[in-house]
Every structure is written in structure tokens, then in C-alpha cells.
Amino acid sequence: MSESENKPAKKKKPSLTTQRRNARSYALQALYSWTLAGQPLNELEAQFRVDNDMRDTDVKLFSELLHNIASTKSELDALFTDFLDRQIEDLDPIELNVLRIGAYELSKRIVVPYRVAINESVELAKTFGATDSHRYVNGVLDKLAQRVRMAEIREKREGKS
């Protein structure tokens, strides 16, 4: 046997997209726990880092989402409340936190294209939410994007004409 046949295959480093998707997924789960139990964020973050294999995760993004969404939740909720068809208290905790992640990325992480911010939230809703919650999340965040990313959307449309 040659030397290369004896070596175990090196695991390919996950793409930045995968690392960020994992960060959003863990952030949603942590925010859900925080919403239900009110555990201190630092404890919750430490618990998630110990309990989960985060080698394939953008840990900085996970931490940013967890802490910044929790500290600005009222501001984020106010961004999308106008687009809800029910009271915010009536939202499922998963839907609520997916909307907060989407609202945060649309309003605070301008480097993330608006379509990516919406799509990532829709994927979270498909994975963790109720059957049709992804449609609801998509509708709310699409309306929010029209408000907070109008220039980017207009530029994209004009570029296609």
C-alpha cells in the first residue's frame, strides 16, 4: 500500500455559507431557550459551546446573533410588528425568533444581501418551525426588506431592466 492510501481522508473545511448557516441554527436554538427559560446569555452561550460540536460553525456570528438580538429585541420586534396578522405575543417562539434573526440581519448586517437574509430565515423556519411557518416568515421579512433595504432592492431591479 502506498503512503497516501494509509492516511485517513482529510475532512474538507466547510464553506463560509455552511459555517454561517450553522451559526444561525444554533443562535435560533439558543434564543428559543432564552425566550422560554430566561437563562443568562453568557451561561446559555457557554452551554451551547460545550454541548455542540461547533468546529463547522462561525462562532463569532453565533455569539453576535445571540447577544445582539437579545439586547435589541424590542427594537427588532418594532421593525416587523406592522406586518404581522396577529399580536406578537401570539407568535410561536420559533417564528418569533426566526423573525428576529431576519430583522437583525436585514437592519444591522447590511453586508448580507437582503435575499440571503430572507432565505436563511425561511430555511430556519422550514427546519424548526410549524408546517407553513416558512411562508409566514417569508411574507413578513419580504415586507420588512421593502422598508429597510429599499435602495438595495431598487438597485437590483434597475440592474435587471
Summary of the structure (lengths in Angstrom):
residues: 161
radius of gyration: 18.0
end to end distance: 59.7
largest distance: 66.8
contacts: 457
relative contact order: 0.12
helix: 76%
strand: 0%
